[in-house]
Amino acid sequence: MTKQKKSFFERLTGAESLEQNYQDTVPVYNEEVEETQVMMMQEPESHSYPVREENSWAPSYSQSDADNNEGQLTIDVYQTENEIVIKSTIAGVKPEDLDVSINNDMVTVKGERKNEEEVSHGNYYYQECYWGGFSRSVLLPVDVIPEKADASLKNGILTIRLPKADTTKTKKIQVRGF
């Protein structure tokens, strides 16, 4: 009997070739009797697809759940030397449907993504896009100058630029005596 060279996969994983160690029988254990069953490879019977009952694959949330909850935006927040930058993908939203507010040390983005086409719930194969109101609040890591903040929407990406407040400057004030 000649020794066969192992394949790369067999050497990598330590697996052994099925042709060398294949057995025609496999023990099947039962509580009462131990039997031996013959294993056979079976070809698939046909290429027909199972028929699903309508809505068996549909998302499990109801419309009332969607009305009460807001979606949450995914964001990137980073800093440059002079500003804090917040970016978010907001595809399908018009700039006039967005509300960006800065309150002390927090920025809040609110809006609504409207589905312009009405499709009955049972006609969806997949429904992964979020339609409806969304919001996201971000706690800012440094002080900013809200009056000089800028927000732009280009190619579905909202970019908010917030100039950092210069906290290293000290302002001297005159003390008056009465």
C-alpha positions as CSV (number, residue, x, y, z in Angstrom):
1,M,0.0,0.0,0.0
2,T,1.5,3.4,-1.0
3,K,1.3,6.4,1.1
4,Q,-0.6,9.3,-0.4
5,K,0.5,12.9,0.1
6,K,-2.0,14.9,2.1
7,S,-3.6,18.0,0.5
8,F,-2.9,21.5,1.8
9,F,-6.3,21.6,3.5
10,E,-5.7,18.3,5.2
11,R,-2.3,19.4,6.4
12,L,-3.7,22.7,7.6
13,T,-6.7,21.4,9.5
14,G,-5.5,17.9,10.4
15,A,-8.5,16.5,8.5
16,E,-8.3,13.1,6.7
17,S,-9.6,12.1,3.3
18,L,-13.1,10.6,3.3
19,E,-12.0,8.1,0.7
20,Q,-9.6,6.4,3.1
21,N,-11.8,6.3,6.2
22,Y,-15.4,6.1,4.8
23,Q,-17.6,3.5,6.4
24,D,-20.8,2.2,4.9
25,T,-22.6,1.8,8.3
26,V,-23.1,4.2,11.1
27,P,-24.2,3.1,14.6
28,V,-27.6,4.5,15.6
29,Y,-28.4,4.5,19.3
30,N,-31.8,4.0,20.7
31,E,-32.8,3.6,24.3
32,E,-33.9,0.0,23.8
33,V,-32.1,-1.4,20.8
34,E,-28.8,-0.6,19.1
35,E,-29.2,-0.7,15.3
36,T,-26.9,-0.2,12.4
37,Q,-28.3,2.0,9.5
38,V,-26.8,2.3,6.0
39,M,-26.0,5.8,5.0
40,M,-26.6,6.8,1.3
41,M,-26.2,10.0,-0.6
42,Q,-29.5,11.2,-2.0
43,E,-29.9,13.6,-4.8
44,P,-32.3,16.5,-4.3
45,E,-35.8,15.5,-5.4
46,S,-36.6,18.6,-7.3
47,H,-35.9,22.3,-7.5
48,S,-39.3,23.5,-6.4
49,Y,-39.4,26.2,-3.9
50,P,-41.4,26.0,-0.7
51,V,-44.6,28.1,-0.6
52,R,-44.8,30.3,2.4
53,E,-47.9,31.4,4.0
54,E,-48.5,35.1,3.4
55,N,-46.8,37.3,6.0
56,S,-44.9,34.4,7.6
57,W,-41.6,36.3,6.7
58,A,-43.0,39.8,7.4
59,P,-41.4,42.0,10.1
60,S,-42.9,41.5,13.5
61,Y,-43.6,45.1,14.4
62,S,-47.0,46.7,14.0
63,Q,-47.8,50.1,12.5
64,S,-48.6,51.5,16.0
65,D,-45.1,50.6,17.1
66,A,-43.6,52.5,14.1
67,D,-45.8,55.5,15.0
68,N,-44.6,55.7,18.6
69,N,-40.9,55.1,18.1
70,E,-38.4,57.2,16.3
71,G,-35.5,55.9,14.3
72,Q,-32.0,56.7,15.5
73,L,-29.4,58.1,13.2
74,T,-26.0,56.6,12.8
75,I,-23.3,59.3,13.2
76,D,-19.6,60.0,13.0
77,V,-18.2,62.7,15.3
78,Y,-14.7,63.9,15.1
79,Q,-12.6,67.0,15.7
80,T,-10.2,69.0,13.7
81,E,-7.9,71.7,15.1
82,N,-10.6,74.3,15.0
83,E,-14.0,72.5,14.9
84,I,-16.2,69.5,15.9
85,V,-17.6,67.8,12.8
86,I,-20.7,65.6,12.9
87,K,-21.6,63.5,9.8
88,S,-24.7,61.3,9.3
89,T,-26.2,59.5,6.3
90,I,-29.7,60.8,5.8
91,A,-30.7,59.6,2.3
92,G,-34.1,60.5,1.1
93,V,-34.6,63.5,3.3
94,K,-35.0,67.1,2.0
95,P,-33.1,69.8,3.8
96,E,-36.3,71.5,4.8
97,D,-37.5,68.3,6.6
98,L,-34.4,68.5,8.9
99,D,-34.2,70.3,12.2
100,V,-30.7,70.8,13.7
101,S,-30.6,72.5,17.1
102,I,-27.7,73.3,19.4
103,N,-28.5,73.7,23.1
104,N,-25.6,74.3,25.5
105,D,-23.4,71.3,25.1
106,M,-25.7,69.1,22.9
107,V,-26.7,69.0,19.3
108,T,-30.0,67.4,18.2
109,V,-30.9,66.3,14.7
110,K,-34.6,65.6,14.0
111,G,-36.4,64.8,10.8
112,E,-38.7,62.6,8.9
113,R,-38.1,60.3,6.0
114,K,-41.3,60.0,4.0
115,N,-42.1,57.1,1.7
116,E,-43.7,58.6,-1.4
117,E,-45.1,55.3,-2.6
118,E,-47.8,53.4,-0.7
119,V,-47.2,49.7,-0.7
120,S,-49.5,47.3,1.2
121,H,-47.7,45.5,4.0
122,G,-48.3,42.0,2.5
123,N,-46.6,43.0,-0.8
124,Y,-43.1,43.4,0.7
125,Y,-40.5,40.7,0.3
126,Y,-38.1,42.7,2.4
127,Q,-38.7,45.8,4.4
128,E,-35.4,47.1,5.9
129,C,-35.5,50.8,5.1
130,Y,-36.7,53.0,7.9
131,W,-39.6,55.4,7.1
132,G,-40.8,57.9,9.6
133,G,-39.5,60.2,12.2
134,F,-35.9,60.0,13.5
135,S,-33.7,61.9,15.9
136,R,-30.3,61.8,17.4
137,S,-28.7,63.9,20.2
138,V,-25.0,64.2,20.6
139,L,-23.2,65.4,23.7
140,L,-20.4,67.6,22.6
141,P,-16.9,67.0,24.1
142,V,-15.8,70.6,24.0
143,D,-17.4,74.1,24.1
144,V,-18.5,75.4,20.7
145,I,-19.8,78.7,19.3
146,P,-23.4,77.9,18.3
147,E,-23.8,81.2,16.3
148,K,-21.1,80.1,13.8
149,A,-22.3,76.5,13.3
150,D,-23.0,75.4,9.8
151,A,-25.0,72.4,8.5
152,S,-25.1,71.1,4.9
153,L,-26.7,68.2,3.1
154,K,-24.9,66.8,0.0
155,N,-25.5,63.5,-1.6
156,G,-27.5,62.2,1.3
157,I,-24.8,63.1,3.9
158,L,-25.5,65.7,6.6
159,T,-22.4,67.5,7.7
160,I,-22.6,69.8,10.8
161,R,-19.5,71.9,11.5
162,L,-19.3,73.5,15.0
163,P,-16.4,75.9,15.6
164,K,-14.6,75.2,18.9
165,A,-14.8,78.0,21.5
166,D,-11.3,79.2,22.5
167,T,-11.3,78.4,26.2
168,T,-7.5,79.2,26.5
169,K,-8.1,82.9,26.1
170,T,-8.6,84.8,29.4
171,K,-10.5,88.0,29.4
172,K,-9.6,90.6,32.0
173,I,-12.3,92.8,33.3
174,Q,-12.0,96.1,35.2
175,V,-13.1,96.1,38.8
176,R,-15.0,99.2,39.7
177,G,-15.3,100.4,43.2
178,F,-18.3,102.3,44.6
